[in-house]
Amino acid sequence: MTASPTATNNISPSATATPRQEISATPAPTLAPTPLTCWDEGGLIENQQLKTDLFPDPLVFRVYLPPCYDQEPEREYPLLYLLHGQTYTEDQWIRLGVDDTADTLIAAKQIPPLIIVMPLEQDDHTPPPENPYGEALVSDLIPYIDKTFRTRAERAYRAIGGLSRGGNWAVHLGLSHWEKFGALGGHSTPSFVTDGPPRIREYLKVIPDDQIPRIYMDAGEDDGWIFYTFKLEAVFTEENIPHEWYLFQGAHDEEYWAAHIEDYLRWYTLDW
């Protein structure tokens, strides 16, 4: 712009400040943590016993501790109770490969690390309520496990499942003690005679709608007990209870259950 000819500019030009050059500090390199080798070494199985007033003999059970349990002492873990079938023992789930499958899925980061508890039922013929096995699990075993191991003791991080008769127990305990379990799985589960449709409906009426456990049911189409499994599933459908129901090829045997171990673990750990 040209100044007016009558104006006199007596203002000396101000010095132009030289911009100061900012010196950026070179960030220190971020070192990636060294992966713990224990992730690839697999978990650990512990054999334990628990004295309870409900039985003359101690309650026998096995515990699967995930990889790196000892190396990460501050970490807490969700918990899965798995119950065996009639005429079998607490080692059934291990023989079916649940520990090896968990190791593989955990190492691949496809499921989170978890603790698995597998208790023995000594009297595998008497149903509840005469059989105190379920009471022993809820009143004695669960508190012991939460005290002894680094578990996440919230209901949302505790699940229960079982095969055949063990599935009967899982349904019975998962519904009658719904405040303890966030999920239950019945695999080839016909349900106890004492837990027929009327009793199942009674359990369901007590549970608040927003507290219904996640429910998974499956069976083989050649299962000899399939009629009773259908009756149990029908109750959930008729009562509008959300649940997952799968009918696969197979029978009521270990070959069928072993083929679905990975499916079971993925489902139990889905929200963990």
ZITA-V206054 format. One record per residue. RES is the residue in one small letter. OMEGA is omega in radians with two decimals (999 if undefined). BURIAL is # if it has 16 or more other C-alpha atoms within 10 Angstrom, else .. D_FIRST is the distance of its C-alpha to the first C-alpha in Angstrom with 1 decimal. Layout:
[[RES & OMEGA & BURIAL & D_FIRST] [RES & OMEGA & BURIAL & D_FIRST]]
This chain:
[[m & -3.13 & . & 0.0] [t & -3.12 & . & 3.9] [a & 3.10 & . & 6.5] [s & -3.08 & . & 9.5] [p & 3.13 & . & 12.3] [t & -3.10 & . & 14.8] [a & 3.09 & . & 13.3] [t & -3.12 & . & 14.6] [n & 3.12 & . & 13.2] [n & -3.09 & . & 16.6] [i & 3.11 & . & 15.9] [s & 3.11 & . & 17.1] [p & -3.14 & . & 15.5] [s & 3.12 & . & 17.8] [a & 3.11 & . & 20.0] [t & -3.13 & . & 19.6] [a & 3.09 & . & 22.8] [t & -3.12 & . & 24.7] [p & 3.13 & . & 25.9] [r & 3.13 & . & 29.7] [q & 3.11 & . & 31.7] [e & 3.14 & . & 34.1] [i & -3.13 & . & 37.5] [s & 3.10 & . & 39.4] [a & 3.11 & . & 43.1] [t & -3.10 & . & 45.3] [p & 3.11 & . & 47.3] [a & -3.13 & . & 51.0] [p & 3.10 & . & 52.8] [t & -3.11 & . & 54.6] [l & 3.09 & . & 58.2] [a & 3.13 & . & 60.0] [p & 3.12 & . & 63.2] [t & -3.12 & . & 66.3] [p & 3.09 & . & 68.3] [l & -3.12 & . & 71.6] [t & -3.11 & . & 74.5] [c & 3.12 & . & 76.5] [w & -3.12 & # & 74.6] [d & -3.09 & . & 76.6] [e & 3.10 & . & 79.8] [g & -3.13 & # & 80.7] [g & -3.06 & # & 81.9] [l & 3.06 & . & 85.1] [i & 3.07 & . & 88.1] [e & 3.04 & . & 89.9] [n & -3.08 & . & 93.4] [q & 3.06 & . & 94.0] [q & 3.14 & . & 96.4] [l & 3.09 & . & 96.0] [k & 3.11 & . & 99.0] [t & -3.14 & . & 99.0] [d & -3.08 & . & 101.6] [l & -3.11 & . & 101.6] [f & 3.05 & . & 103.4] [p & 3.13 & . & 106.2] [d & 3.11 & . & 104.4] [p & 3.04 & . & 100.8] [l & -3.11 & # & 98.0] [v & 3.10 & # & 97.2] [f & 3.07 & # & 93.6] [r & -3.12 & # & 91.3] [v & 3.00 & # & 87.6] [y & 3.05 & # & 85.0] [l & -3.00 & # & 82.3] [p & 3.07 & # & 79.2] [p & 3.07 & # & 77.8] [c & 3.14 & # & 76.3] [y & -3.12 & # & 77.9] [d & -3.07 & . & 79.0] [q & 3.13 & . & 75.8] [e & -2.96 & . & 73.5] [p & -3.13 & . & 75.2] [e & -3.04 & . & 72.5] [r & 3.06 & . & 72.4] [e & -2.95 & # & 74.2] [y & 2.97 & # & 75.5] [p & -2.94 & # & 76.4] [l & 3.11 & # & 80.1] [l & 3.04 & # & 82.2] [y & 3.14 & # & 86.0] [l & -3.03 & # & 87.9] [l & -3.04 & # & 91.5] [h & 3.14 & # & 94.2] [g & -3.12 & # & 96.6] [q & -3.10 & . & 100.3] [t & 3.10 & . & 102.7] [y & -3.13 & # & 99.8] [t & -3.04 & # & 98.5] [e & 3.13 & # & 95.2] [d & -3.04 & # & 94.7] [q & -3.12 & # & 94.3] [w & 3.11 & # & 90.6] [i & 3.10 & # & 90.4] [r & 3.12 & . & 92.9] [l & 3.04 & # & 90.7] [g & -3.08 & # & 87.8] [v & -3.13 & # & 85.5] [d & 3.12 & # & 84.7] [d & 3.14 & . & 84.0] [t & 3.09 & # & 81.9] [a & 3.11 & # & 79.9] [d & -3.09 & # & 79.4] [t & -3.10 & # & 78.0] [l & 3.11 & # & 75.7] [i & -3.14 & # & 74.4] [a & 3.12 & # & 73.7] [a & -3.13 & . & 71.8] [k & 3.10 & . & 69.8] [q & 2.95 & . & 71.1] [i & 3.11 & # & 72.7] [p & 3.03 & # & 72.1] [p & -3.13 & # & 74.7] [l & 3.02 & # & 77.4] [i & 3.12 & # & 80.8] [i & 3.13 & # & 83.8] [v & -3.08 & # & 87.1] [m & -3.09 & # & 90.3] [p & 3.10 & # & 93.2] [l & 2.96 & # & 96.9] [e & -3.08 & # & 98.8] [q & 3.12 & # & 102.4] [d & -3.04 & . & 104.0] [d & 3.09 & # & 102.6] [h & -3.10 & . & 105.0] [t & 3.14 & . & 104.7] [p & 2.99 & # & 101.8] [p & 0.11 & # & 100.0] [p & -3.13 & . & 100.7] [e & -3.13 & . & 103.9] [n & -3.09 & # & 102.1] [p & -3.10 & . & 100.1] [y & -3.13 & # & 97.9] [g & 3.11 & # & 94.9] [e & 3.12 & . & 95.3] [a & 3.13 & # & 95.5] [l & -3.07 & # & 92.2] [v & -3.01 & . & 90.4] [s & -3.03 & . & 92.0] [d & -3.02 & # & 92.6] [l & -3.10 & # & 90.8] [i & 3.10 & # & 87.3] [p & 3.13 & . & 87.2] [y & -3.13 & . & 88.6] [i & -3.12 & # & 86.1] [d & 3.12 & . & 83.1] [k & -3.00 & . & 84.5] [t & -3.07 & . & 85.4] [f & -3.10 & . & 82.5] [r & -3.10 & # & 78.8] [t & 2.88 & # & 78.4] [r & -2.93 & # & 75.9] [a & 3.11 & # & 78.3] [e & 3.13 & . & 76.4] [r & -3.07 & # & 78.1] [a & -3.10 & # & 75.2] [y & 3.07 & # & 75.9] [r & -3.13 & # & 79.6] [a & 3.12 & # & 81.3] [i & 3.13 & # & 84.9] [g & -3.13 & # & 86.5] [g & 3.12 & # & 89.9] [l & 3.05 & # & 92.1] [s & 3.12 & # & 95.0] [r & 3.07 & # & 96.7] [g & 3.04 & # & 93.8] [g & 3.05 & # & 91.6] [n & 3.12 & # & 93.9] [w & -3.12 & # & 93.3] [a & 3.10 & # & 89.5] [v & -3.13 & # & 89.5] [h & -3.09 & # & 91.9] [l & -3.12 & # & 89.9] [g & 3.14 & # & 86.5] [l & -3.12 & # & 87.3] [s & 3.05 & # & 89.8] [h & -3.05 & . & 87.6] [w & -3.12 & # & 84.2] [e & -3.12 & # & 82.6] [k & -2.96 & # & 83.2] [f & 3.09 & # & 81.9] [g & -3.13 & # & 78.6] [a & 3.07 & # & 80.0] [l & 3.13 & # & 83.5] [g & 3.08 & # & 84.8] [g & -3.07 & # & 88.2] [h & -3.05 & # & 89.2] [s & -2.97 & # & 92.3] [t & 3.09 & # & 93.0] [p & -3.08 & # & 95.9] [s & 3.13 & # & 95.6] [f & 3.03 & # & 98.5] [v & 3.13 & . & 101.4] [t & 3.10 & . & 100.6] [d & 3.09 & # & 96.9] [g & -3.11 & . & 97.6] [p & 3.14 & # & 95.2] [p & -3.13 & . & 96.2] [r & 3.11 & . & 95.5] [i & 3.11 & # & 92.2] [r & 3.09 & # & 91.2] [e & 3.09 & . & 92.1] [y & -3.04 & # & 89.9] [l & -3.13 & # & 87.0] [k & -3.10 & . & 87.3] [v & -3.03 & . & 86.9] [i & 3.05 & # & 83.6] [p & -3.06 & . & 80.4] [d & -3.09 & . & 78.5] [d & 3.13 & . & 75.5] [q & 3.10 & . & 77.9] [i & 3.11 & # & 79.7] [p & 2.92 & # & 79.9] [r & -3.04 & # & 78.5] [i & 3.10 & # & 81.6] [y & 3.05 & # & 82.5] [m & 3.05 & # & 85.7] [d & 3.09 & # & 87.0] [a & 3.04 & # & 90.4] [g & -3.08 & # & 92.0] [e & 3.09 & # & 93.3] [d & 3.13 & . & 96.7] [d & -3.13 & # & 96.9] [g & 3.14 & . & 100.3] [w & -2.97 & # & 98.9] [i & -3.14 & # & 96.2] [f & -3.11 & . & 97.8] [y & 3.05 & # & 97.2] [t & 3.07 & # & 93.7] [f & -3.13 & # & 92.9] [k & 3.11 & . & 94.4] [l & -3.13 & # & 92.1] [e & -3.13 & # & 89.0] [a & 3.11 & . & 90.0] [v & 3.14 & # & 89.9] [f & 3.14 & # & 86.2] [t & -3.10 & . & 85.4] [e & 3.14 & . & 87.4] [e & 3.14 & . & 85.8] [n & 3.10 & . & 82.3] [i & 3.11 & # & 81.8] [p & 3.11 & . & 79.0] [h & 3.05 & # & 80.6] [e & -3.07 & . & 80.5] [w & -3.10 & # & 83.7] [y & 3.05 & . & 84.4] [l & -3.07 & . & 87.6] [f & 2.97 & . & 87.8] [q & 3.10 & . & 90.5] [g & -3.08 & # & 93.1] [a & -3.13 & # & 95.9] [h & -3.05 & # & 96.6] [d & -3.07 & . & 96.6] [e & 3.08 & # & 94.8] [e & 3.12 & . & 93.7] [y & -3.07 & # & 91.7] [w & 3.14 & # & 90.2] [a & -3.12 & # & 89.3] [a & -3.06 & . & 87.4] [h & 3.13 & # & 85.1] [i & -3.14 & # & 84.5] [e & 3.10 & # & 80.9] [d & -3.11 & . & 80.3] [y & -3.10 & # & 81.6] [l & 3.10 & # & 79.5] [r & -3.11 & . & 76.3] [w & -3.11 & # & 77.1] [y & -3.04 & # & 78.1] [t & -3.00 & # & 75.0] [l & -3.09 & . & 72.5] [d & -3.09 & . & 71.0] [w & 999 & . & 71.2]]
